[in-house]
């Protein structure tokens, strides 16, 4: 039996992260909005916003660890954005959220 559930959505903003490196793997830091073309189905799309993000470095390197110890301490400061996954528990059947 086919599912009767239908999900419809619309998007007004798509965030596209790009990591640009040169032939030696070093970050390219002088790019502007004019250096990018975004296509959807072969058609150029308008770029509404453009920002360049640089990772911040921590004030000090993490302390050395024993050879058998692993750490997940970030080597960079966190960016100012967050990724959020929202589950609508009020309007979604529990079995659909698995």
N, C-alpha and C positions, 0 to 999 in steps of 0.2 A: 504494500500500500504506500502511496506517495504522501509525503508530508503536506499538510494543509497550511503550514506556516509560511508567511511571506514577509520578507524584510525589505523595506524600502528606505533608502537614505539619499541625501543630497550633500554635496560638498561645496562650500564656498571658498575654502582656503586649503591648499595642500602645502605642507611644509616639506621641503626637499633639502636634506643635508648633503653637502658635497665635501669630500676631502681631496684636495688638489696637491699633488706632489710633482716635483721635477724628475728628470731622468735618473737622479741619484737618490730619490726617495725623500728629499727634503721638502718641507711644506712651501707652497707658493703663497706668498703673503700680500701680493700687490694686485689681486684680482678685483674687478669692479662688476657692477650689474651688467655692463655692456659686454663683458667677456663670456656671458652665458646665453644660451638659447634653450628654452624648454619647449618640447614638442608634445602634443597629445594627438594621436591619430594623424601624425605628419603635419599638424597645424601649429604654428608658433603660439605660445600662450603668453599673456601679459604677466610680467613680474611686478607684483604689488609692493613687495618689501625685499630688501637685501641687507644682510648684515654679515660682518666678518667676525668670527669668534676666535679668540686666541686662548689656549689653555693657560691657566695661571700655574705657577710652580709653587710648591709648598715652601715654607720658610726654611725648613731643614729636611735633610734626607731622613728616612726612617732609620731607626737603630739597626745595626747588623743582627741577623738572627742565626741561630744554630743551623747546621746543614740540613737537618731533618725537619725544620720548622718552616711553614709557609704562612704568608700574611696577605690579607686583602686590603691593606691600608692603601688608599689612593696616592699616587705620586703627583697628582694635580689637584687643584682646588675644584670644587664642583661648579658647574655652569649655573646660570641664573634661570634655567628652564627646567621643568619637570615633565616627565611622561606619566600620564594618569590613565588607568584603565577603569572605566566605570561600568559596574554591573547593576542593571536596574532590577533589583529584587522585588519591587512592588508590581511591576508590569510584565515580568518574565517568569515563565514556569521554571521551577527549580531544576528539573531534568535538562533543560536547555542550557543551563550554565556550566554543566560539566565539561 
